[in-house]
């Protein structure tokens, strides 16, 4: 009888409280699910705000640097063309209306426009570290070559103008490359198109593209294989030796 009474008591307990308990369980999980949903929606909203903020920064940056790239490309391209004309005159035995003073002024204009671009990139490298570093190194390399040509007053004029012309053309090309990369970053997902990659006639000419493996190759080239890169390596080696780090 005692055992039957215990069974009855448990039955009564279950009968009286199980529905309430089940209701509480359902309510608990419903509230928990609602809280998780609210947290997820809040996080999604924050993620969307961050994404939109990044996009706004990209667009603003593109507009800001666009002017600098256009100026650098325009000046470099114009001087590239002018120098071709001048050394063509010389090669054909004619004297161009172009003095050393004019040459210094033209090279200075290119180097200044390059510096404006590289300073802008350096101050915003966090936005796209590897791409901006490659672009800066490429432009630094051109800047270095132009100054070396400018300093070499003993160089044959035809060779001097031809060398400077090539460097100016490189500056214009790298501006074009970076502009294409930034267009794709800023607008590619909006218009579902990609700005075309420059296709130089010379297969050995370097083209800046925003692809990880290509950027690694370009970084190696500009920072270690160019005249600029080799000079930087020598300078860094001297500094390490001076401080006993080698």
C-alpha positions in Angstrom: 0.0 0.0 0.0 2.8 2.4 0.9 4.4 1.8 -2.5 1.1 2.5 -4.3 0.7 5.7 -2.3 4.2 6.8 -3.4 3.4 6.1 -7.0 0.2 8.1 -6.6 2.0 11.0 -5.0 4.5 11.2 -7.8 1.7 10.9 -10.3 -0.1 13.8 -8.6 3.1 15.8 -8.5 3.7 15.2 -12.2 0.1 15.9 -13.0 0.1 19.2 -11.1 3.5 20.6 -11.9 4.8 19.0 -15.2 2.7 21.3 -17.4 4.0 24.3 -15.5 7.5 23.0 -15.7 7.2 22.3 -19.4 5.8 25.8 -19.9 8.8 27.3 -18.0 11.2 25.3 -20.1 9.5 26.4 -23.3 9.5 30.0 -22.0 13.2 29.8 -21.0 14.3 28.6 -24.5 11.9 31.0 -26.2 13.4 33.9 -24.3 16.9 32.6 -24.9 16.3 32.2 -28.6 14.8 35.8 -28.7 17.9 37.2 -26.9 20.2 35.3 -29.3 18.3 36.6 -32.2 18.5 40.2 -30.9 22.2 39.8 -30.3 22.7 38.4 -33.8 20.7 41.2 -35.4 22.7 43.7 -33.4 25.9 42.2 -34.5 24.8 42.1 -38.1 23.9 45.8 -37.8 27.3 46.6 -36.4 29.0 44.5 -39.1 27.0 46.3 -41.8 28.0 49.7 -40.3 31.7 48.7 -40.3 31.4 47.5 -43.9 29.7 50.7 -44.9 32.3 52.7 -43.0 35.1 50.9 -44.9 33.3 51.5 -48.2 32.9 55.2 -47.4 36.6 55.4 -46.6 37.5 53.6 -49.8 35.4 56.0 -51.8 36.8 59.1 -50.1 40.3 57.8 -50.4 39.8 57.1 -54.1 38.5 60.6 -54.7 41.5 62.1 -52.8 44.2 60.1 -54.4 42.6 60.3 -57.9 43.7 63.9 -58.3 47.3 63.2 -57.2 47.5 60.2 -59.5 46.1 62.1 -62.4 48.5 65.0 -61.9 51.5 62.7 -61.6 50.4 60.6 -64.6 49.7 63.7 -66.7 53.0 65.4 -65.9 55.1 62.3 -66.3 53.4 61.3 -69.6 53.9 64.8 -71.0 57.5 65.0 -70.1 58.1 61.4 -71.4 56.7 62.6 -74.8 58.7 65.8 -74.8 61.9 64.0 -74.1 61.3 61.6 -76.9 61.0 64.6 -79.2 64.2 66.2 -77.9 66.4 63.2 -78.2 64.9 62.4 -81.6 66.1 65.9 -82.7 69.5 65.2 -81.3 69.7 61.8 -83.0 69.0 63.5 -86.3 71.6 66.2 -85.9 69.3 69.0 -84.9 69.5 71.0 -81.7 66.2 71.2 -79.8 65.1 74.3 -78.0 65.7 72.6 -74.7 68.4 73.5 -72.1 69.8 71.9 -69.0 67.7 74.3 -67.0 64.6 73.0 -68.8 65.6 69.5 -68.1 66.1 70.1 -64.4 62.7 71.8 -64.2 61.0 68.9 -65.9 62.6 66.2 -63.8 61.8 68.2 -60.7 58.2 68.4 -61.7 58.0 64.6 -62.1 59.8 63.9 -58.8 57.5 66.3 -56.9 54.4 64.7 -58.3 55.8 61.3 -57.4 56.5 62.5 -53.8 52.9 63.8 -53.4 51.6 60.3 -54.3 54.0 58.3 -52.1 53.5 60.5 -49.0 49.7 60.1 -49.4 50.1 56.3 -49.7 52.5 56.1 -46.7 50.0 57.9 -44.4 47.2 55.5 -45.4 49.0 52.2 -45.8 46.8 50.5 -43.2 44.0 50.5 -45.8 45.8 48.1 -48.1 49.3 47.5 -46.7 50.9 45.3 -49.4 49.4 47.1 -52.4 50.4 50.5 -51.1 53.8 49.3 -50.1 54.4 47.9 -53.6 53.1 51.1 -55.2 55.3 53.3 -53.0 58.4 51.1 -53.7 57.7 51.3 -57.5 57.4 55.1 -57.3 60.5 55.4 -55.1 62.4 53.4 -57.6 61.4 55.8 -60.4 62.2 58.8 -58.2 65.7 57.3 -57.5 66.4 56.7 -61.2 65.3 60.2 -62.2 67.6 61.8 -59.6 70.5 59.6 -60.7 70.0 60.6 -64.3 69.7 64.2 -63.2 73.0 64.1 -61.3 74.9 62.4 -64.1 75.7 65.6 -66.1 78.5 63.7 -68.0 76.0 61.3 -69.6 75.5 61.7 -73.4 72.4 63.9 -73.9 70.6 61.4 -76.1 71.1 58.7 -73.5 70.2 61.0 -70.7 67.0 62.2 -72.2 66.1 58.6 -73.3 66.7 57.3 -69.8 64.7 60.0 -68.1 61.9 59.5 -70.6 61.7 55.9 -69.7 61.5 56.6 -66.0 58.8 59.2 -66.6 56.8 56.7 -68.6 57.2 54.2 -65.7 55.8 56.7 -63.3 52.8 57.3 -65.5 52.3 53.6 -65.9 52.4 52.9 -62.2 49.9 55.6 -61.5 47.6 54.0 -64.1 48.1 50.6 -62.4 47.3 51.8 -58.9 44.3 53.7 -60.2 42.9 50.5 -61.7 43.5 48.6 -58.5 41.7 51.3 -56.4 38.8 51.5 -58.9 38.3 47.7 -58.5 38.5 48.0 -54.7 36.1 50.9 -54.5 33.6 50.2 -57.2 34.1 46.5 -58.3 31.4 45.1 -56.1 29.0 48.0 -57.0 29.1 47.6 -60.7 30.3 44.0 -61.0 33.0 45.0 -63.4 36.8 45.2 -63.2 39.1 47.9 -64.5 41.4 46.4 -67.2 45.0 45.5 -66.3 47.6 47.3 -68.3 49.1 45.2 -71.1 52.6 46.6 -72.0 54.2 45.7 -75.2 57.4 44.9 -73.4 56.8 41.6 -71.5 59.5 42.5 -69.0 57.8 45.7 -67.9 56.3 45.5 -64.4 52.6 45.9 -63.9 51.1 46.5 -60.5 48.1 44.2 -59.9 46.3 43.6 -56.6 47.0 39.9 -56.3 48.9 38.4 -53.4 51.4 36.4 -55.3 52.0 39.1 -57.8 52.5 41.7 -55.1 55.1 39.5 -53.4 57.0 39.2 -56.7 56.8 43.0 -57.3 57.9 43.7 -53.7 60.9 41.5 -54.2 61.8 43.2 -57.4 61.3 46.9 -56.4 62.9 46.5 -53.0 65.9 44.3 -53.8 66.5 44.0 -57.6 66.2 47.6 -58.8 68.9 50.2 -58.4 66.8 51.8 -55.7 66.3 48.5 -53.9 70.0 47.6 -54.0 71.0 50.9 -52.6 68.5 50.5 -49.8 69.8 47.0 -49.0 73.4 48.4 -48.8 72.2 51.2 -46.5 70.4 48.8 -44.3 73.4 46.5 -44.1 75.6 49.4 -43.1 73.2 50.4 -40.3 73.0 46.8 -39.0 76.8 46.6 -39.0 77.0 49.9 -37.2 74.7 48.7 -34.4 76.2 45.2 -34.3 73.1 43.4 -35.6 74.8 41.4 -38.3 
